[in-house]
Amino acid sequence: MRIIAVLATLAFLGGCSAVPGFAQVQGAFVVGTDKTMEDHVVSLVSGKNCSTVRREKDLTYCVEDEPVIKQNIYCYKTLATVTCYDRPDPNPGRRRVDLNEQNKGK
């Protein structure tokens, strides 16, 4: 009878899991890596960086599935500052500030 009581107590200490200590290990994984153990398996199999924590933050499950929105912004130097527009300047003589020798390839 004592063995049954000990086993029942261990089952209750395990939380919602049937395996004692699983919930604690799962919690340590989430705190340490922002991923559950299942997320690590999915990331390994898919080759993507996937996380349930991202999903809880209303992001996509995998980082690589996040849509990339490329804005067309055209910035030109004005008298005392830089001014940006949503379309190119009709004056072809003005050079864009964001396209120069330092960041051409980036």
Buried (B, 14 or more C-beta within 10 A) or exposed (E): EEEEEEEEEEEEEBBEBEEBEBBEEBEEBBEEBBBBBEBBEBBEEEEBBBBBEBEEEEEBBBEEEEEEEEEEEBBBEEEEEEEEEEEEBEEEEEEBBEEEEEEEEE
